[in-house]
């Protein structure tokens, strides 16, 4: 994407802001029972990690930097990618999953229906007790994206979680965050975007 000077049809790519290619990568399968709300719980990766990580690495070109959530399930993959791609690894708490507060570690079926209904009625603003809202997650993602736009590296892997990846995609694309909730982001998914 290049810009043109007024009155001049010639495209000038050097005048374009610092364009980056980001590879938004969801962590591999976590070691947690199905149906558990785990949000920011720091859980390990499943036994399938090596196989899943090898699939992820095949999708990636040479990288200059890997930025990762500090949560173990993301950081483990981030470290693996940085080692295999021979690049720097940095952790950033803004990439963590949405904080579900008192819901974390509980079965979704055990969370009071009234609380889940209140959340469904106000996806962006509802805050589970001790947690954060989706709007707060969105602000974290926007802050992260603003900061990495200033970095000199052009090819960056970002290892995060479904919620934080949706928030980044919403911010980059200008799509409302609630419209991203139906987007499937599988474990180990790699989504390339230009910013």
Secondary structure, DSSP 8 states (H G I E B T S, - for coil): --EE-TT---EEGGGS----EEEEEE---BSS-TTB--TT----B-TTHHHHHHHHHHT----SEEEE-SSHHHHHHHHHHHHHHT-EEEE-GGGS----GGGTTSBGGGS-HHHHHHHHHTTTT---TTS--HHHHHHHHHHHHHHHTTSS-SEEEEEE-HHHHHHHHHHHHT--GGGGTT----TT-EEEEE-
